[in-house]
Every structure is written in structure tokens, then in C-alpha cells.
Amino acid sequence: MLMGEIPKLTDDENGYGPKGTSYIAHIDILEDIKNAFLSLKQIYGDKVRKANPLYASK
């Protein structure tokens, strides 16, 4: 779950926060969580789940 959710929770142009799609309020992600995600991404980078546009709100 971490590999799919952290990118969405990140408040940047690719996330769901106000700086992105604005679906959710800004969320502070703890540094330990960010570091865990980055460590896993180095090993499993191709496993980060991308949003499926077929399920986007219309």
C-alpha cells in the first residue's frame, strides 16, 4: 500500500493535495515515512502503482 499511497498523499503537482489535483487537504508526511518510501522505490521503483484514468471522477 505504501508504494501506491505515498505519491498520492504528497502535496505536489503529482499528488492529490492542493498543489496537485486538490482532491484532499494538505497532509504532512513524516520524514521516516518519506525515507521508507524512497528506500523501497529504489528497489521496487517499477511497482509504484499509477492511477488508472478509467476510474477518474468525471
NUGUSE-666723 format. One record per residue (C-alpha): z negated, y negated, x negated; residue in one letter; residue number from 1. Coordinates in nm, 4 decimals. Layout:
BEGIN
Z | Y | X | A | NUM
...
REM end
This chain:
BEGIN
0.0000 | 0.0000 | 0.0000 | M | 1
-0.0823 | -0.2382 | -0.2832 | L | 2
0.2732 | -0.2285 | -0.4105 | M | 3
0.4138 | -0.3422 | -0.0755 | G | 4
0.1485 | -0.5822 | 0.0454 | E | 5
0.0609 | -0.7980 | -0.2549 | I | 6
0.4090 | -0.9547 | -0.2772 | P | 7
0.3929 | -1.0371 | 0.0947 | K | 8
0.0427 | -1.1850 | 0.0711 | L | 9
0.1336 | -1.4013 | -0.2278 | T | 10
0.1832 | -1.7620 | -0.1230 | D | 11
0.5149 | -1.8378 | -0.2924 | D | 12
0.8798 | -1.8615 | -0.1904 | E | 13
0.8975 | -1.4822 | -0.1519 | N | 14
0.5716 | -1.4324 | 0.0376 | G | 15
0.4586 | -1.4718 | 0.3952 | Y | 16
0.2327 | -1.7717 | 0.3260 | G | 17
0.3006 | -2.1414 | 0.3919 | P | 18
0.5123 | -2.1743 | 0.0748 | K | 19
0.7300 | -1.8836 | 0.1902 | G | 20
0.8109 | -1.7758 | 0.5433 | T | 21
0.4878 | -1.9270 | 0.6817 | S | 22
0.4009 | -1.6171 | 0.8878 | Y | 23
0.0400 | -1.6242 | 0.7642 | I | 24
-0.2121 | -1.8760 | 0.6322 | A | 25
-0.2686 | -1.9113 | 0.2572 | H | 26
-0.4648 | -1.6203 | 0.1113 | I | 27
-0.6374 | -1.6309 | -0.2266 | D | 28
-0.5726 | -1.3064 | -0.4106 | I | 29
-0.8401 | -1.2146 | -0.6636 | L | 30
-0.7305 | -1.2052 | -1.0282 | E | 31
-0.8380 | -0.8399 | -1.0548 | D | 32
-0.6035 | -0.7532 | -0.7680 | I | 33
-0.3154 | -0.9520 | -0.9185 | K | 34
-0.3700 | -0.7818 | -1.2539 | N | 35
-0.3826 | -0.4366 | -1.0938 | A | 36
-0.0568 | -0.5076 | -0.9118 | F | 37
0.1130 | -0.6331 | -1.2291 | L | 38
-0.0040 | -0.3258 | -1.4224 | S | 39
0.1275 | -0.0906 | -1.1563 | L | 40
0.4513 | -0.2877 | -1.1278 | K | 41
0.5218 | -0.2269 | -1.4984 | Q | 42
0.5081 | 0.1471 | -1.4350 | I | 43
0.6383 | 0.1673 | -1.0778 | Y | 44
0.8446 | -0.1518 | -1.0526 | G | 45
1.1221 | 0.0171 | -0.8603 | D | 46
0.8715 | 0.1359 | -0.5981 | K | 47
0.7795 | -0.2102 | -0.4677 | V | 48
0.8696 | -0.1969 | -0.1011 | R | 49
1.1055 | -0.4652 | 0.0212 | K | 50
1.1040 | -0.5941 | 0.3767 | A | 51
1.3641 | -0.4310 | 0.5978 | N | 52
1.5683 | -0.7041 | 0.7731 | P | 53
1.6257 | -0.4696 | 1.0697 | L | 54
1.2621 | -0.5251 | 1.1668 | Y | 55
1.2536 | -0.9023 | 1.1233 | A | 56
1.1375 | -1.1178 | 1.4122 | S | 57
1.4274 | -1.2778 | 1.5908 | K | 58
REM end
